[in-house]
Amino acid sequence: MKTKLEALKNQAINEINTTQDLKELQDIKIKYLGRKGELNTIKRGLKDIPPEERPVIGELANKTAAEIGENLNRVYENLYKKSVSQKLEAERIDVTLPGDYIPYGKQHPLTATVNEIISIFNRMGFMLVEEANNPEVETEYYNFDALNFPPDHPAKDMQDTFYTINAENLLLRSQTSNSQIREMENKRPPLRIISPGRVYRAEAISSRKYNLFHQVEGFMVDKEVTFGNLKGVLNEFTRQFFGQARPTRFRASFFPFTEPSAEIDVQCIICSGKGCRTCSGTGWLEILGAGMIDPNVLRTVNIDPEVYSGFAFGMGVERLAMLKFAINDIRLFFNNDVRFLEQF
Ligand code: DAH
């Protein structure tokens, strides 16, 4: 029995010292010290030896187990340390390497322009239109009739406006002015609203025209709103948008929903004099349409024109952005060429 234990111990220690693998070490442990392991098998044989020898052999068996255990622990520690350092080596990070370049996304120049226009008017007390009052798919009523367009107005023609095939009188709005009617229908003065959005027109596409573009509409209705208020608000807008006080010119014009109406020009910002391509040598650039809201429009939304008055204006976002950033082709906004978009 003694020699058996001795041999077992030597064999175990030998196996323990030669393995290079943690999993294998675990198997060795089970093989010798496990419940059904070799040492237990020997211990079970204790009952067959003379009783007086049992304590000596029993103690020897325990010592053998302890020695094997010590060896297991020692080798385990070594192998474990080795495996950790191997892992660390494999996952080594060079903290001195430069970081990866992750390009930032940018706002589209039209989004940036719309946001800037909105914030200028916000500062003058204009509130953003309610989403539900600013639809792109609209009825003829809100896009034209309620805005005092006569029934035979040429803008209503299929050649200018996209009608849908879903229902008669349903169209893609040709102007953001529809939001004026919807806002005034649900709200009572005093009102100061700014309303940006997409509009659609059946245009032949060129460097200056696209059949989808953006407008920002604005209007104010209260007691005693005057044309002077309109001038003050729009002059302040051009000053902030173009970055300096810039002469403006209010030219008499016509829109069905305003009376009187005006088109507003700003002094050419890129002007190179007589042959200037931006303003065709006139020195002026048209930037928006405006006027005093026609009493017929106020009556349509049940606001008494004897008590209230208002002004309205509408501007083309692409046109303003083209002037501000000296862009010569409207199609650049819609091609989504990163070489163009990256510049903003
Ligand atoms: N809706 C006009 C257009 O698309 C622009 C416009 C002009 C809007 C005068 C207005 C306004 O609110 O008062 O050409």
Boltz pocket constraint, residues with backbone or C-beta under 6 A from the ligand:
constraints:
  - pocket:
      binder: B
      contacts: [[A, 174], [A, 175], [A, 176], [A, 177], [A, 217], [A, 218], [A, 255], [A, 258], [A, 262], [A, 288], [A, 289], [A, 290], [A, 291], [A, 311], [A, 312], [A, 313], [A, 314], [A, 315]]
      max_distance: 6.0
